[in-house]
Amino acid sequence: MIDDSFSGADAAEPPAGGPFVELYDRAVESLLDVDVSDAWVDTGAGRTHLLTAGDPDARPVVLFQGSTLTNPVTLSWIQALADEYCLLAPDTPGQPGKSAADPPAEYAAWVLDVLDGLDLDRPATVGISHGGGLVLEAAVRAPDRIGPAALVVPSGFGTPLSPTLARVVDPSLGYRLFGGRAMLTGALAPLFTQSVRNVDPVVVDTIGKALRAGALPAEFPGPDGRDALADFDAPALVITGERDPVFPGRRTCRRARRDLPSLTDAVTLPGERHYLSPAGQDRTTERIRSFLADHGADAT
């Protein structure tokens, strides 16, 4: 449970309804090896649900999820940090989860509302994929509110049009129209480092349901302009996948070095795609652990 240090959070509200609740709860059961608790905070986008893990008296780390997935899926990538940190993972409105079904009018405003609801001034953050863009948008809007930021396969540094990306988009559109497990597997294969057959079914089922339920994102969150992050001075780490068709590793790292003045390191994981393998997730967790240890004095 969240203790009084997070006075804006309410752990007593009952679970929300919605089409992804069963998949959400399956993911908690299947993917998380750490105990989690539910909590809620009020935001301008409505009541926001979050999962918490780890010692509530430990240093907080706020995790922002990827898109077309439930929050526990991306929380599972870094769950080992719960042995040292208090992980706070809000469900992004508009994404599969237990928060509002509609996305916020401004992602940055929602992020800041979450931090206010948790009574956090400048916490460390982790943003995975879509969540990385949310962290960056908040860093533009209020650079003094975001502490050390670890961005994993992040949006926010451009998405190139390429034949590889077309191998994802075209089958995804086909699956949305016609369904079929084979078409879904074909759409996901370029995104996953490991064989889709070896991925936990709840992950595949969730992406499939998200593709059938809503439009593919036309754009991803992130800063607007090369100088947008000029005032953001908290340390930042970027971790990418070498073979990621959505946010290609080396290209993303180049853009991050150009656009993110406070960048301390940009890492490309060899052979990894957008959805990291278990080994890639472990490497990412340890990179983030080292990064947070090096910059522990920067968070309040």
N, C-alpha and C positions, 0 to 999 in steps of 0.2 A: 504493500500500500504506500501511496505517497504521503509523506509526513507533512507537518505544518510548514516546513520550509518552502513547500510549493502550495501556498495558501489559496491560490486561485483555482486549484484543481479539485474536482469532486469525484471521488471514486465510487459513489453510491448509486449513480444513475444507471438504470437498466440498459441492457444492450439495445442498440438501434435495430430496426428492421432493414430490409433491403435485399436485393437479389444476390448479394455476395456474402451474406452472413454465414451460410453453411460452409462455403469454401474458405472463408476467413478462419472460422473455428477449426476446420480441418487442417489448415496450414499451421495454426498454433500448436495443434496436437502432434502433427507429423514432422514439422521442421524445427521446432524450438526445443532445445535441450536445457533451457533455463526457465525458471519460474517467472511468469509475467502477471501483472495486475492491470485492470482496466481503470481508466480515469477519464474525466471530461473537463474541457475548458470552454468558456464562452468566447466567441470571436464574431467579427462582423459578418462572417460567412455562415454563421449558425453555430450550434453546439458541435465541438470537435472532440472526437474520441481519440484516445491514445493508449498505447501499451507502455508499461514501465517494467524495467528489469534491473536487477542489481540492488546494492545497498542504497537506500534513499539518502543516507548521509554522505555518500561518496560524491566525488565531483560529477556534475551533470554533463551529459553529452546528448544533444538533441539530434535525432536521425530523421531525415526527410526521405520518403519512399520513392521508388520508381513508379512509372506509369504502367497501366494495364495489369498490375499485380496488387495483391493485398499487402498491407504493411508488414505482417509477420514474415512474408517471403524475403523482403530485403533486410528486415531485422535479423533474419537467420544468417545473413552473410557476415555480420560483425558481432553476433551474440556472445562470442567468447570475451568481449570487452566488459561484459557484465560482472566479471570477477574483480574488476578494478574500478568501474565507473557505474553511475546511475544512468541507464539508458532510458531516454524519453522519446517515444516514437509516435508522433501524431499521424492519424489517417488524413491524407490530403483530400479536402472536399472535391468532388468530381471524379475521384479515382475509386476503384473498387475498395470498399471498406465500410465503416460504420459511421462516418461523418456524413455531412450533407451530400446529396446526389449531384448538386450543381457546383461547378468550380467557382472560386471567389472572383469578384470583379478585378481584384489586384492580388496577385500571389504575395507580393512583398508585404502588403498590409496584413494579410492573413498570418504570415510568418511572425510578424511583430505582435499581432494579437495573441498568438500562441505563447510567445515569450513573456508577454505581460501576464497572461493567465497563469503561467507557471512561476511568476515573480522572478524571472531570470534577466539579468542585466546584459551580460556579454558572454554567453556560454559558448563552449566548443560545439561545433556542429559537424555532422556528416551528411552529405547529400549524395544519393545514388541516382544516377541517370537523370530523370526528370527532377528529382529532389535537388540535384546539384544546381540546376538552373534556378530553383526557388531560393536557395541560399544566396546565390549571386545577385538575384533581383533584390533581396532584402539588404545585401551589402551595399548596393547602389543607393537604395532608399534611405537607409540609416546605418552608415558604415560604423558608427560607434556602438551598435547593438550586437554585432556578430563577432564572436571570438574566433579562435583558431578553427579553420574550416578545412575539412578533408573532403574532396570532391572525387567521386568514384564513377568512372565511365560517364562523365557529366555532360548534360546539355549546357548551353550557354556560350559555346565557342564555335558555333556554326555547324550546319549539317550539310555535307556535300551531296549533290546529286551524282549517283554513280551506278554502273551496272550491278554492283554488288547490292546496293540498297534496293534497286528494282527487284532483285531476287527475293526480297522480303515483302515489299509493298504489293507486288502483283498477286502472289499467292494469298496474301492476307485479305485483299479485296475479294478474291475468288472464294475464300473460306467464308467471308462475311455473307456473300450472296448465296452460296450453295451448301456450305457445311461440309462435313466429311473429315474423318480423322487423318486420312492420308494427306489431304490438302493442308490441314493445320500443321502436320508434321513438316511438310515441305516449306511452309512459311517460316517455321521456327528454326529449321536446321541451320541457316546462315547466322542466326543470332546466338546459338548456344555453343559453347566450347566443347562440351561433351555431347555424345549422341542424345538426341531427344528421347530415345527409348530408355535411357538411364536417368532421366530427370524425374523427380517425384511427380506422380500424376496430378497432384493438387496444383502444381505450378502450371502445367500444360492446360488443365481444365480451366483455371482462372483466366489465363490469357485468351483461351478460346471463347469463354463467355464474354470477356471484355470486348473482343473483336466483334462478336455478334451483336452486342448490346449498344455499341456506340461507334462513332466515326473514328477512323485513324486520325491521330493528331496532325493538323495542318502545319503547326509550328510548335517549337519547344520553348520553354521559358529561358530567360537569360538576359544579360545586359544589352542595352541598345547603344551600340557605338564603342569604338576602340578605347575611348578615354573615360568610359562610364565608371570604371572602378578606381579611378585615380585617387580618391579619398579613402579607400579601404586599405587599412594598414595592418590588419591582423594577419598572422602567418597563415599561409594556405599551402595545401598539398593537393596535387592532382595525380590520380591513378587511372590509367587507361589500359584498354586491351589492344594488342598489336593488330588483331584481325577484326576489330569491331566494325561492322558495316554502317552503323548509325553515326557514331562519333569516332572516326578512325584515330587510333592511338597516337601516332607520331604527329599527325596534323593537329589534333586537339592539344597536344603538349606544346607545339609551336605557337598556337594561338594563345594558350594560357601564358606562356613566357612573354608574349607581346602585350597582352591585355591586362595581366594581373600583376601589378608592381610588387605586391607583398608575397608572391610565390616563393616558397622555400625549396620545393622540389617538384619535379614532374617525372612520373615513372610510367613506363610502358611495359606491361606484362607480356612476355613473349608467348605467342600462340593463342592468347586469350581473345575471345569475342565479347559481345556485349553482355551476355549472361555468363558470368565467370564460372569456371569449374570449381569443385570443392577445394582443389589445391590453390586455385587463384583467389578464392575467398579467404583461405587461411593466410596467404601471403599478404593480401590486402589488410586483413585484421592486424597483422603484426606490424605492417608499415604504419598504420594509423596509431597503434599503440606507441610506437617509438616517437612518432610525430607529436602526439599529445604529451608524452613524457618530456620531450624537449621544450614544449611550450606551455607547461603547466601554469606558469605565473601570468599568462596572458588572459586567462578566463576568470570571470568574477561571478 
